[in-house]
Amino acid sequence: MNNTRGACVDTSCPHRFPSSVKARVRQLLAPRFRLTPEQLDMVSELAKGVVPKKYIFVTAASSNHYNESQALVFNLKHFVFNKLPKDSYSFLYFDLGLKPVERRRVEKNCGCTVMSMNLKAFPKHTWKLMCYAWKPFIIRALLPKTDVLVYMDASVRFRADLDLDAFFATARRRGAQFLASLDSIPNHTVMSTFRFYQEPPCLFWPFPELLAGFSVFHNEPFMTRVVVDPWVSCAFNMTCMCPVDPHAFRLCPHTERRVGVCHRFDLSSLTLQMASLYGAKFGQLVIQDRTRPRIRRDDRMGYFTD
């Protein structure tokens, strides 16, 4: 009774997920989850000029995460990219609001392609960076350009003993891989998002929150149409991904177990749809290997030189 955060089962919940896999898939192919041609064009424009590669690694940062991103670049160069043939991958860095001098230093030192992120072309609610709509937009734009897409927040750190062959093999076998927290997702999701997905909160108490700050996707029709497209559709809809002021709902005090104590935007929507789709197999989405990357917030480095 004192556990206000972790997963549990609401034994009084009168609802059940559909037992049929086809029914669960069909839910995420409903009209409200379909992207219009105009929306697809907006998203696709983000990847304009990107050369297809077997693997694409991508991050995004504004000035407040500039120093964290330097530590990520250092980590990738020493523990990931040195294990891959140079022509097999590309590394993209989306500028979410760097200062001009910071962007110049990234371009000089990163060994990456710096991409501009013009959110003014998207609906106004997506302009708020803390709503994180930009993240599914970037992932959807780049997925057709690669076999395996690896998205990383600036705080992601790979371990030195990373087994890349096993890492990519699992991504292809499972379709997608994420990290997860211990927090039960209804605590972190407001009712508006549940209404968009047409799901009752009581079904989701057993599911921990997926951390979209590290996301691996295999480019295949199922992942695109049944997973990523509905996520992007949610991002385009203010009542789904960004129904509340991110400054007011970002912090979670965890003093009580209650639906919508806070809201996690991209994480809330992704976890809801993956839980309803995978059900008891939800654990297959979470990286279990001992070499899984870590999240190290505020781990900064002055790696870039003038």
C-alpha positions in Angstrom: 0.0 0.0 0.0 3.0 2.3 0.5 4.2 1.8 -3.1 3.0 4.9 -4.9 5.2 4.5 -8.0 5.7 0.9 -9.1 3.6 -1.5 -11.3 0.6 -3.2 -9.8 -2.6 -4.8 -10.9 -6.0 -3.2 -10.3 -8.1 -6.2 -9.5 -11.3 -4.2 -9.7 -10.7 -3.1 -13.3 -13.6 -4.3 -15.4 -11.7 -4.1 -18.7 -9.4 -6.4 -20.6 -7.2 -6.0 -23.6 -8.5 -7.9 -26.7 -7.2 -11.4 -26.7 -6.8 -11.4 -30.5 -3.5 -10.0 -31.8 -5.4 -8.9 -35.0 -7.8 -6.9 -32.9 -5.0 -5.1 -31.0 -3.2 -4.3 -34.3 -6.5 -3.1 -35.8 -7.0 -0.6 -32.9 -3.8 1.2 -33.9 -4.8 1.3 -37.6 -8.0 3.2 -36.8 -8.5 6.5 -38.8 -7.4 8.7 -35.9 -4.0 7.2 -36.1 -3.5 7.6 -39.8 -1.2 10.4 -41.0 -2.5 12.7 -43.7 -0.4 13.2 -46.9 0.3 16.8 -45.6 1.5 15.5 -42.3 3.8 12.9 -44.0 5.2 15.6 -46.2 6.0 17.8 -43.1 7.8 14.9 -41.4 9.6 13.7 -44.5 11.0 17.1 -45.1 13.1 16.7 -41.9 15.1 14.0 -43.6 15.7 15.8 -46.9 19.1 15.2 -48.2 19.9 12.4 -45.7 21.8 9.6 -47.4 20.5 6.1 -46.6 22.8 4.0 -44.4 22.6 0.6 -42.8 22.6 2.2 -39.4 21.6 5.7 -38.5 22.4 7.2 -35.1 20.6 10.4 -34.2 20.5 12.8 -31.3 19.0 16.2 -30.7 19.9 19.1 -28.4 19.4 22.7 -27.6 21.8 24.9 -25.6 20.8 23.6 -22.2 22.0 20.1 -23.2 25.0 21.2 -25.3 27.6 20.0 -22.8 25.8 16.8 -22.2 25.8 16.2 -25.9 29.6 16.6 -26.0 29.9 13.7 -23.6 27.6 11.6 -25.8 29.7 12.3 -28.9 32.8 11.3 -26.9 31.1 8.1 -25.7 29.9 7.2 -29.3 33.4 7.7 -30.8 35.1 5.6 -28.2 32.6 2.8 -27.6 30.4 2.5 -30.7 31.7 4.0 -33.9 35.1 2.4 -33.5 33.4 -1.0 -33.8 31.6 -0.2 -37.1 32.8 0.0 -40.7 32.8 3.7 -41.5 30.6 3.4 -44.6 27.9 1.4 -42.7 26.5 4.2 -40.5 25.8 7.9 -40.3 25.5 10.2 -37.2 23.0 13.0 -37.3 22.7 15.8 -34.7 19.4 17.9 -34.8 19.8 21.5 -33.7 16.9 22.3 -31.4 18.2 25.7 -30.4 21.9 25.9 -30.2 23.7 29.2 -30.0 25.6 30.0 -33.3 29.0 29.4 -31.6 27.8 26.1 -30.2 26.5 24.9 -33.6 29.8 25.8 -35.2 31.7 23.8 -32.6 29.4 20.8 -33.2 29.9 21.0 -36.9 33.7 21.2 -36.5 34.2 18.5 -33.8 31.2 16.1 -33.9 32.0 14.0 -36.9 28.3 14.2 -37.6 25.8 16.0 -39.9 24.1 18.8 -38.1 20.4 19.1 -39.1 18.1 22.1 -38.6 14.8 21.6 -36.9 12.2 24.0 -38.1 9.2 23.4 -36.0 7.4 26.5 -37.3 6.2 24.3 -40.2 4.4 22.1 -37.7 1.3 22.8 -35.5 1.9 25.5 -32.9 1.6 23.1 -29.9 4.6 21.2 -31.1 6.8 24.3 -30.9 7.2 23.7 -27.1 10.3 21.6 -26.9 9.3 20.1 -23.6 6.2 18.5 -25.3 8.7 16.3 -27.2 6.6 16.0 -30.3 9.8 16.7 -32.3 11.2 13.3 -31.2 8.6 11.0 -33.0 8.8 13.4 -36.0 12.6 12.9 -36.2 12.3 9.1 -35.8 9.5 8.8 -38.5 11.4 11.0 -40.9 14.7 8.9 -40.7 13.3 5.4 -40.4 12.8 4.9 -44.1 16.5 5.9 -44.6 18.0 3.0 -42.7 17.8 -0.6 -41.6 18.2 0.1 -37.9 17.6 3.6 -36.4 19.1 4.4 -33.0 17.8 7.6 -31.3 19.7 8.9 -28.3 19.0 11.8 -25.9 22.2 13.7 -24.9 22.3 11.8 -21.6 22.7 8.3 -23.1 26.0 6.5 -22.5 27.0 3.2 -24.1 29.2 0.8 -22.1 32.6 -0.2 -23.3 31.6 -3.9 -23.5 28.7 -3.2 -25.9 28.2 -6.2 -28.2 27.0 -4.5 -31.3 26.2 -7.7 -33.2 23.8 -8.8 -30.5 22.4 -5.3 -30.1 21.4 -5.0 -33.7 20.2 -8.6 -33.9 17.8 -8.1 -31.0 16.5 -4.9 -32.6 15.8 -6.8 -35.9 14.2 -9.7 -34.1 12.0 -7.6 -31.7 11.3 -4.7 -34.0 12.0 -2.1 -31.3 14.0 -1.8 -28.1 13.8 0.7 -25.3 14.9 1.4 -21.7 12.3 1.5 -19.0 11.8 3.1 -15.6 10.1 1.5 -12.6 7.2 4.0 -12.6 3.7 2.7 -13.5 2.6 4.7 -16.5 -0.9 5.9 -15.3 0.8 8.0 -12.7 2.6 9.8 -15.5 -0.2 10.2 -18.0 -3.2 12.6 -17.9 -6.7 11.5 -18.9 -6.7 13.4 -22.2 -4.1 10.9 -23.6 -6.1 7.9 -22.4 -9.2 9.4 -24.1 -7.3 9.8 -27.4 -6.2 6.1 -27.3 -9.7 5.1 -26.1 -8.3 3.0 -23.3 -9.2 3.0 -19.6 -6.3 3.8 -17.2 -6.9 0.9 -14.9 -5.6 -1.5 -17.6 -2.2 0.1 -17.5 -1.1 0.0 -13.8 1.0 -3.2 -14.5 3.1 -1.4 -17.1 6.3 0.6 -16.4 7.1 3.7 -18.4 9.2 3.2 -21.6 12.0 5.7 -21.9 11.9 7.1 -25.5 15.1 8.9 -24.8 16.8 5.8 -26.1 14.8 4.1 -28.9 15.9 1.5 -31.4 13.7 0.8 -34.4 14.0 -1.7 -37.2 12.7 -0.4 -40.5 9.8 -2.7 -41.4 6.2 -2.1 -42.3 4.8 -3.3 -39.0 7.0 -0.9 -37.0 6.2 2.0 -39.3 2.4 1.6 -39.6 1.4 0.1 -36.3 3.9 1.7 -33.9 5.6 4.8 -35.3 2.7 6.3 -37.3 0.2 6.2 -34.4 2.9 7.8 -32.2 3.4 10.6 -34.7 -0.4 11.0 -35.1 -0.5 11.5 -31.3 2.2 14.2 -31.6 0.2 16.1 -34.2 -2.8 16.1 -31.9 -2.6 18.5 -29.0 -5.1 16.6 -26.9 -2.9 13.5 -27.0 0.7 14.2 -26.6 0.7 17.8 -25.3 -2.7 18.4 -23.6 -1.2 20.2 -20.6 1.4 22.9 -19.8 4.7 21.0 -19.6 6.0 23.3 -17.0 3.1 22.6 -14.7 3.0 18.8 -15.2 6.6 17.9 -15.7 7.5 17.1 -12.1 6.2 14.0 -10.3 6.0 14.2 -6.5 5.0 10.5 -6.2 3.2 11.2 -3.0 0.1 9.2 -4.1 -1.0 6.7 -6.7 -3.3 8.6 -9.0 -3.9 8.9 -12.7 -2.2 12.0 -14.2 -0.1 13.1 -11.2 2.2 14.4 -14.0 2.6 13.9 -17.7 5.5 12.5 -19.8 4.3 13.5 -23.3 6.2 11.3 -25.8 6.8 8.6 -23.1 3.2 8.5 -22.0 1.8 8.0 -25.5 4.5 5.5 -26.6 4.0 3.3 -23.5 0.2 3.3 -23.8 0.2 2.1 -27.3 2.9 -0.4 -26.8 1.3 -1.9 -23.7 -2.1 -2.2 -25.5 -0.3 -3.8 -28.5 2.1 -6.2 -26.8 0.2 -6.9 -23.5 1.9 -9.8 -21.7 4.8 -9.6 -24.1 5.6 -6.0 -23.2 8.9 -7.1 -21.6 10.3 -8.0 -25.0 10.5 -4.3 -25.8 12.8 -3.6 -22.9 16.5 -4.1 -23.4 17.5 -6.8 -21.0 21.2 -7.4 -22.0 23.8 -6.4 -19.5 25.5 -4.1 -22.0 22.4 -1.9 -22.3 23.2 1.8 -22.3 22.8 4.0 -19.2 21.1 7.3 -18.7 23.4 9.8 -17.1 21.7 13.2 -16.8 23.9 16.1 -16.1 27.0 14.2 -17.2 28.8 17.0 -19.1 32.1 17.4 -20.9 34.0 20.1 -22.7 35.0 17.9 -25.6 34.6 20.3 -28.5 37.4 22.7 -29.2 37.3 26.0 -31.1 
